[in-house]
Amino acid sequence: MAKGKTFYSCSECGGASNRWQGRCPACGAWNTLVETPVDTVSQSGNRFAALVGTTRVQPLSEIEAKEEDRLPTRIAEFDRALGGGLVTGGVVLLGGDPGIGKSTLLLQALTALSGDHRVLYVSGEESGRQIALRARRLSLETENLRLLAEINLEKILAVLQTEKPRVAVIDSIQTLWSGPLNSAPGSVAQVRECASQLTRIAKQTGIALLLVGHVTKEGALAGPRVLEHIVDTVLYFEGDTHSSFRLIRAVKNRYGAVNEIGVFAMTDKGLKPVNNPSAMFLSPDARGVPGLCVLVTQEGTRPLLVEIQALVDRAQAAPRRLTVGLDAQRLAMLLAVAHRHAGIQCFDQDVFVNAVGGVRIGEPAADLPVMLAIVSSLMNRPLPEKLVVFGEVGLTGEIRPAPRGQERLKEAAKLGFTRALIPYANRPKTAIAGMETIAVKRIDDALRCLRDME
């Protein structure tokens, strides 16, 4: 079978070339030419005439707005990250480090769905025997789970049209290759073409499609963000492979909320949902220890309680600032604010800050807990027990509000916390049973309130 025609387009300026070159002849950028199949329709002289009458423009008000039908995977935390379940014709991309549990989770999800729906697992990395061994190790019932070990895109598309599964998994998109392209599997051109063709077939047939994507050493999905623009939902697996806990975070979702997370525990029988993740991130034996502060963070629609640990020690050489699960640049800013507006000096101290449990916190509401944990470690005085904190710290020393403050306080009260140090703008309009709220406007006010609590 003759291969289709291809050309090379620049990912920076869009310029085209008939052959690959190290440098784009149009804009001069290096290593930006990627192989692209020729669109035969666009080559014809009657391109626009052929399209006349095939589409219709209509007012937006005439289009019926209704919620998409959801297909629950019966794994509660996975459904939460998806926004309620899979969507008919939706394409989900799941990325994460090698060995973190992507294939295990999808195999569990397909097994749970196979009892009532037609499902298909397409494996490009493992043989059928390897997948069967994993299923037996996880004690999964796989009588109705159909498997295809194939990496040729055209054969996979033919099977999808023939089998017509309700849900299909492609593991992984970087292993597939399309015949018309001469580049190797995993190249930008192959990844983009395979993802586009699979997305098109999913939209046409209504298949809920799940793609597994590799990540680079920087933690980003491979294929210079090409995949993230094509698919409907992007999920990232987070967590330390040496820890038993895993988090799935939605960074893009056309059918639900972003930053929604699902929490799992890795066991010998696969990934198990964690119903109360706040209890997972709290250490009951760490109360009364200097350098520990409990943060109420908001992950999507779910409030979580996370322990922030800080260690401040005299530097033997140049002072170091190290964070795990938090932004290191923001730590440097907080130390400068503490020095300027509260007189806390750490210029000759090593400062280490850690978010317990392997969770990554990106919201500014962690500023105040981080600062109080640092002060607690520096003064060698523990913070009051049963205290939770949240709030953003500005460069002028003010404590700025955090979104969904009421939900954060209710979650803390549910877990037995009795006091909360919060921004003044987040003070609750109605009292929360069993919770004493202390609202502050500036960082020096927060430190003064802590001294009064002792």
C-alpha positions as CSV (number, residue, x, y, z in Angstrom):
1,M,0.0,0.0,0.0
2,A,1.5,3.3,-1.1
3,K,2.2,5.8,1.7
4,G,0.3,9.1,1.7
5,K,2.1,12.4,0.9
6,T,3.5,14.4,3.8
7,F,5.1,17.8,4.3
8,Y,6.9,19.5,7.2
9,S,5.3,22.4,9.0
10,C,6.9,24.7,11.6
11,S,5.4,24.6,15.0
12,E,6.4,28.2,15.7
13,C,5.3,30.1,12.6
14,G,3.4,27.5,10.5
15,G,5.7,27.7,7.6
16,A,5.9,24.6,5.3
17,S,8.7,22.7,3.7
18,N,8.8,19.7,1.4
19,R,11.7,18.1,3.3
20,W,12.9,18.1,6.9
21,Q,15.5,20.7,7.8
22,G,17.1,21.5,11.1
23,R,16.2,25.2,10.7
24,C,12.8,26.6,9.6
25,P,13.4,28.5,6.3
26,A,10.6,30.9,7.2
27,C,11.3,32.1,10.7
28,G,14.8,30.6,11.4
29,A,13.7,28.6,14.5
30,W,15.7,25.4,15.1
31,N,14.2,21.9,15.4
32,T,10.6,23.1,14.9
33,L,9.7,21.3,11.6
34,V,7.3,18.3,12.2
35,E,6.0,15.9,9.7
36,T,2.3,16.5,8.7
37,P,0.1,14.5,6.3
38,V,-1.1,16.4,3.3
39,D,-4.8,17.2,3.3
40,T,-6.0,15.9,-0.1
41,V,-9.2,17.9,0.1
42,S,-7.3,21.1,0.5
43,Q,-5.2,20.3,-2.6
44,S,-8.2,20.2,-4.9
45,G,-9.3,23.2,-6.8
46,N,-13.0,22.8,-5.8
47,R,-12.2,22.7,-2.1
48,F,-14.7,25.3,-1.0
49,A,-17.3,24.3,-3.6
50,A,-17.3,20.8,-2.1
51,L,-18.1,22.1,1.3
52,V,-21.0,24.3,0.3
53,G,-24.2,23.0,1.9
54,T,-22.5,20.6,4.2
55,T,-22.7,22.9,7.3
56,R,-25.4,25.2,8.7
57,V,-24.9,28.3,10.8
58,Q,-27.5,28.7,13.5
59,P,-28.1,31.0,16.5
60,L,-26.8,29.9,19.8
61,S,-30.2,30.4,21.4
62,E,-31.6,27.6,19.2
63,I,-29.2,25.0,20.5
64,E,-30.5,22.9,23.3
65,A,-28.3,23.2,26.4
66,K,-28.4,20.1,28.5
67,E,-26.0,18.2,30.7
68,E,-24.0,15.4,29.2
69,D,-25.0,11.9,30.1
70,R,-22.5,10.4,32.5
71,L,-21.2,6.8,32.7
72,P,-19.9,6.2,36.2
73,T,-16.8,4.0,36.4
74,R,-17.9,2.7,39.8
75,I,-14.6,4.0,41.3
76,A,-15.8,6.9,43.4
77,E,-12.5,8.9,43.5
78,F,-12.0,8.4,39.7
79,D,-15.5,9.6,39.0
80,R,-14.9,12.7,41.2
81,A,-11.8,13.7,39.2
82,L,-13.7,13.2,35.9
83,G,-16.6,15.4,37.2
84,G,-19.1,12.6,37.7
85,G,-18.0,9.9,35.3
86,L,-17.2,9.4,31.6
87,V,-19.0,11.3,28.9
88,T,-20.2,9.7,25.7
89,G,-17.8,10.7,22.9
90,G,-15.5,12.3,25.4
91,V,-11.7,11.8,25.2
92,V,-9.7,11.6,28.5
93,L,-6.0,11.8,28.7
94,L,-4.3,10.3,31.8
95,G,-0.7,11.1,32.4
96,G,1.8,10.3,35.2
97,D,5.2,8.9,36.0
98,P,6.1,5.4,35.0
99,G,4.9,2.8,37.6
100,I,2.5,5.2,39.4
101,G,-0.6,3.1,38.6
102,K,-2.1,4.4,35.3
103,S,-2.6,1.0,33.7
104,T,-3.7,-0.5,37.0
105,L,-6.5,2.1,37.5
106,L,-7.8,1.8,33.9
107,L,-7.8,-2.0,34.1
108,Q,-9.8,-1.8,37.3
109,A,-12.2,0.7,35.7
110,L,-12.8,-1.3,32.6
111,T,-13.3,-4.5,34.6
112,A,-16.0,-2.7,36.7
113,L,-17.7,-1.5,33.5
114,S,-17.5,-4.7,31.6
115,G,-20.4,-6.3,33.4
116,D,-23.0,-4.0,31.9
117,H,-21.1,-2.4,28.9
118,R,-19.0,-3.4,26.0
119,V,-15.4,-2.4,26.7
120,L,-12.1,-2.7,24.8
121,Y,-8.5,-2.4,26.2
122,V,-5.9,-1.6,23.5
123,S,-2.4,-2.3,24.7
124,G,0.6,-1.0,22.8
125,E,3.2,-1.5,25.5
126,E,2.3,-4.9,27.1
127,S,1.4,-8.2,25.7
128,G,-1.9,-9.9,26.4
129,R,-0.2,-12.3,28.7
130,Q,1.3,-9.5,30.9
131,I,-2.1,-7.9,31.2
132,A,-3.7,-11.2,32.1
133,L,-1.1,-11.7,34.9
134,R,-1.8,-8.3,36.3
135,A,-5.6,-8.9,36.3
136,R,-5.0,-12.2,38.1
137,R,-2.8,-10.5,40.7
138,L,-5.5,-7.9,41.3
139,S,-8.2,-10.7,41.5
140,L,-10.3,-9.0,38.7
141,E,-13.1,-10.7,36.9
142,T,-12.2,-10.3,33.2
143,E,-14.6,-12.6,31.4
144,N,-16.2,-9.7,29.5
145,L,-13.1,-7.6,29.1
146,R,-11.9,-7.6,25.4
147,L,-8.3,-7.0,24.7
148,L,-6.4,-5.9,21.6
149,A,-2.6,-5.8,21.5
150,E,-1.8,-3.5,18.5
151,I,0.1,-0.3,17.7
152,N,-1.0,0.3,14.1
153,L,-3.5,3.2,14.1
154,E,-5.4,2.1,11.0
155,K,-6.0,-1.4,12.4
156,I,-7.1,0.0,15.8
157,L,-9.6,2.4,14.1
158,A,-11.0,-0.6,12.1
159,V,-11.5,-2.6,15.3
160,L,-13.2,0.3,17.1
161,Q,-15.7,0.7,14.2
162,T,-16.3,-3.0,14.1
163,E,-16.5,-3.7,17.9
164,K,-18.3,-0.5,18.8
165,P,-17.3,-0.5,22.5
166,R,-19.0,1.8,24.9
167,V,-15.6,2.5,26.6
168,A,-12.1,2.0,25.1
169,V,-8.6,2.5,26.6
170,I,-5.5,3.2,24.5
171,D,-2.3,2.3,26.5
172,S,-0.4,4.3,25.4
173,I,-0.8,7.0,22.7
174,Q,3.0,7.3,22.3
175,T,3.3,3.7,21.1
176,L,0.9,4.1,18.2
177,W,2.0,4.8,14.6
178,S,0.1,5.8,11.5
179,G,1.1,4.3,8.1
180,P,1.0,7.6,6.0
181,L,3.7,9.1,8.3
182,N,7.3,8.1,8.0
183,S,8.3,9.3,11.5
184,A,8.8,6.9,14.4
185,P,6.2,6.2,17.1
186,G,6.2,8.8,19.8
187,S,7.3,11.7,17.5
188,V,5.2,14.9,17.6
189,A,3.7,14.2,14.2
190,Q,2.7,10.6,15.1
191,V,1.2,11.6,18.5
192,R,-0.7,14.5,17.0
193,E,-2.1,12.5,14.1
194,C,-3.0,9.4,16.1
195,A,-4.7,11.5,18.8
196,S,-6.7,13.5,16.2
197,Q,-7.9,10.4,14.4
198,L,-8.9,8.6,17.7
199,T,-10.7,11.8,18.8
200,R,-12.6,12.0,15.5
201,I,-13.7,8.4,15.7
202,A,-14.8,8.8,19.4
203,K,-16.9,11.8,18.5
204,Q,-18.5,10.1,15.5
205,T,-19.3,6.8,17.3
206,G,-19.9,8.0,20.8
207,I,-17.1,5.9,22.3
208,A,-15.8,7.2,25.7
209,L,-12.1,7.1,25.0
210,L,-9.3,7.0,27.6
211,L,-5.7,7.7,26.5
212,V,-2.6,7.0,28.5
213,G,0.1,9.6,28.0
214,H,3.8,9.4,28.9
215,V,5.4,12.3,30.8
216,T,8.8,13.9,30.3
217,K,11.4,14.2,33.0
218,E,10.1,17.6,33.9
219,G,6.7,16.1,34.6
220,A,4.8,17.4,31.5
221,L,2.9,15.2,29.1
222,A,5.1,14.3,26.1
223,G,4.4,15.8,22.7
224,P,4.8,19.6,23.5
225,R,1.3,20.0,24.9
226,V,-0.2,18.8,21.6
227,L,-2.3,16.2,23.3
228,E,-3.7,18.5,26.0
229,H,-5.3,20.8,23.3
230,I,-6.9,17.9,21.4
231,V,-8.6,16.0,24.2
232,D,-11.6,17.0,26.4
233,T,-10.2,16.1,29.8
234,V,-6.6,15.9,31.1
235,L,-5.8,14.0,34.4
236,Y,-2.5,13.9,36.1
237,F,-1.4,11.1,38.5
238,E,0.6,12.7,41.4
239,G,2.4,11.2,44.3
240,D,5.6,9.6,45.3
241,T,6.1,6.1,43.9
242,H,7.7,5.1,47.3
243,S,4.4,6.1,49.1
244,S,1.2,4.1,49.0
245,F,-0.9,7.2,48.3
246,R,-1.8,8.5,44.9
247,L,-3.7,11.6,43.7
248,I,-5.4,12.2,40.4
249,R,-5.8,15.9,39.5
250,A,-8.0,17.3,36.7
251,V,-6.0,20.1,35.0
252,K,-8.5,20.4,32.1
253,N,-12.1,19.3,31.9
254,R,-14.6,20.5,29.3
255,Y,-17.4,18.7,31.2
256,G,-16.6,19.5,34.8
257,A,-14.5,21.5,37.3
258,V,-10.7,21.7,37.0
259,N,-8.3,21.0,40.0
260,E,-10.7,18.4,41.2
261,I,-8.8,15.5,42.8
262,G,-9.3,11.9,43.6
263,V,-7.3,10.2,46.3
264,F,-6.2,6.5,46.2
265,A,-4.2,4.1,48.3
266,M,-2.1,1.6,46.4
267,T,-2.5,-1.9,47.8
268,D,-1.7,-5.5,46.7
269,K,-5.2,-5.6,45.2
270,G,-4.8,-2.4,43.2
271,L,-5.8,1.2,43.8
272,K,-8.4,1.7,46.5
273,P,-10.4,5.0,46.9
274,V,-9.7,7.0,50.1
275,N,-13.1,8.3,51.4
276,N,-11.6,10.7,54.0
277,P,-8.4,12.1,52.5
278,S,-8.0,14.8,55.2
279,A,-7.4,12.1,57.8
280,M,-4.7,10.7,55.5
281,F,-2.7,13.9,55.5
282,L,-2.9,14.4,59.3
283,S,-0.6,12.8,61.8
284,P,-2.3,12.2,65.2
285,D,1.1,11.7,66.9
286,A,2.6,15.0,65.7
287,R,0.6,17.4,68.0
288,G,2.6,19.8,70.2
289,V,5.6,19.7,67.9
290,P,7.3,23.0,66.9
291,G,7.2,23.8,63.2
292,L,3.8,22.2,62.4
293,C,0.7,24.0,61.2
294,V,-2.5,22.5,59.7
295,L,-3.7,24.1,56.5
296,V,-7.2,23.9,55.1
297,T,-6.7,23.9,51.3
298,Q,-9.3,23.8,48.6
299,E,-8.8,21.2,45.8
300,G,-11.6,21.8,43.3
301,T,-14.8,21.5,45.2
302,R,-13.2,19.5,48.1
303,P,-11.6,21.1,51.2
304,L,-8.6,19.1,52.5
305,L,-6.6,19.4,55.7
306,V,-2.9,19.1,55.1
307,E,0.0,19.4,57.6
308,I,2.6,21.9,56.8
309,Q,6.0,21.1,58.4
310,A,8.8,23.6,58.7
311,L,12.4,23.2,59.9
312,V,14.5,26.3,60.6
313,D,18.1,25.7,61.6
314,R,21.3,27.7,61.7
315,A,23.1,27.6,58.4
316,Q,26.6,26.2,58.3
317,A,27.4,27.9,54.9
318,A,25.1,29.7,52.5
319,P,21.5,29.6,53.8
320,R,19.3,27.1,51.9
321,R,15.6,27.4,51.1
322,L,14.0,24.0,50.1
323,T,10.3,23.1,49.6
324,V,8.5,19.9,48.9
325,G,5.0,20.2,47.5
326,L,5.1,24.0,47.6
327,D,6.5,26.9,45.5
328,A,10.1,27.6,46.4
329,Q,9.9,31.1,44.9
330,R,6.9,31.9,47.1
331,L,8.8,30.8,50.2
332,A,11.5,33.4,49.5
333,M,8.8,36.1,49.2
334,L,7.2,35.0,52.5
335,L,10.6,35.2,54.3
336,A,11.1,38.7,53.0
337,V,7.6,39.8,54.2
338,A,8.1,38.2,57.6
339,H,11.3,40.1,58.0
340,R,9.9,43.5,56.8
341,H,6.5,43.5,58.6
342,A,7.0,41.2,61.6
343,G,10.7,41.4,62.4
344,I,11.3,37.7,61.8
345,Q,14.9,37.2,60.7
346,C,15.9,34.1,58.8
347,F,18.8,35.4,56.7
348,D,21.3,33.2,58.6
349,Q,19.0,30.1,58.8
350,D,18.3,27.1,56.6
351,V,14.6,26.9,55.9
352,F,12.9,23.7,54.9
353,V,9.1,23.4,54.3
354,N,7.2,20.2,53.5
355,A,3.6,19.4,52.6
356,V,2.9,16.1,54.3
357,G,1.5,13.2,52.2
358,G,3.1,14.0,48.9
359,V,0.3,16.5,48.0
360,R,1.3,19.5,45.8
361,I,-0.3,22.8,47.0
362,G,-0.4,25.7,44.5
363,E,-3.0,28.0,46.0
364,P,-1.9,31.2,47.8
365,A,-4.0,30.3,50.9
366,A,-1.0,28.2,52.1
367,D,1.0,31.4,52.7
368,L,-0.1,32.1,56.3
369,P,0.3,28.4,57.5
370,V,3.7,28.3,55.9
371,M,4.8,31.5,57.7
372,L,3.4,30.4,61.0
373,A,5.1,27.0,60.8
374,I,8.4,28.8,60.1
375,V,7.9,31.1,63.1
376,S,7.0,28.1,65.3
377,S,10.2,26.2,64.3
378,L,12.4,29.3,64.6
379,M,11.1,30.1,68.2
380,N,10.9,26.4,69.1
381,R,7.3,26.8,70.3
382,P,4.5,24.6,69.1
383,L,1.3,26.2,67.8
384,P,-1.9,25.7,69.8
385,E,-3.6,22.4,69.4
386,K,-6.8,21.9,67.4
387,L,-5.8,25.0,65.3
388,V,-6.3,25.3,61.5
389,V,-5.0,28.2,59.4
390,F,-5.5,29.5,55.9
391,G,-4.9,32.9,54.2
392,E,-2.9,34.6,51.5
393,V,-0.1,37.0,52.6
394,G,0.5,40.1,50.5
395,L,3.8,41.9,50.0
396,T,2.6,44.7,52.3
397,G,1.9,42.3,55.1
398,E,-1.9,42.1,54.8
399,I,-3.8,38.8,55.0
400,R,-5.9,38.4,52.0
401,P,-9.0,36.2,51.8
402,A,-9.2,32.7,50.3
403,P,-12.2,31.4,48.3
404,R,-14.8,29.1,49.9
405,G,-13.8,30.0,53.4
406,Q,-17.1,28.7,54.9
407,E,-16.5,25.2,53.4
408,R,-13.0,25.1,54.7
409,L,-14.1,25.9,58.3
410,K,-16.9,23.3,58.2
411,E,-14.5,20.6,57.0
412,A,-12.1,21.5,59.9
413,A,-14.9,21.4,62.5
414,K,-16.0,18.0,61.1
415,L,-12.5,16.6,61.9
416,G,-12.5,17.9,65.5
417,F,-10.6,21.2,65.2
418,T,-11.9,23.9,67.5
419,R,-10.0,27.1,66.5
420,A,-9.2,28.7,63.2
421,L,-6.9,31.7,62.3
422,I,-8.3,33.1,59.1
423,P,-8.3,36.3,57.1
424,Y,-10.7,39.1,58.3
425,A,-12.6,39.0,55.0
426,N,-13.3,35.2,55.5
427,R,-15.0,35.6,58.9
428,P,-18.2,33.5,58.9
429,K,-21.5,35.4,58.9
430,T,-23.1,32.7,61.1
431,A,-21.2,30.8,63.9
432,I,-20.0,27.3,63.1
433,A,-20.8,24.9,65.9
434,G,-17.7,24.0,67.9
435,M,-15.4,26.3,66.0
436,E,-13.8,29.5,67.3
437,T,-12.7,31.8,64.5
438,I,-10.0,34.4,64.9
439,A,-9.9,36.9,62.0
440,V,-6.8,38.9,61.3
441,K,-5.9,41.7,58.8
442,R,-2.1,41.7,59.0
443,I,0.7,39.3,59.6
444,D,1.8,41.0,62.8
445,D,-1.8,40.7,64.1
446,A,-1.7,36.9,63.4
447,L,1.6,36.6,65.4
448,R,0.1,38.6,68.3
449,C,-3.0,36.4,68.4
450,L,-0.8,33.3,68.6
451,R,1.1,34.7,71.6
452,D,-2.3,35.4,73.3
453,M,-3.4,31.8,72.7
454,E,-0.4,30.4,74.6
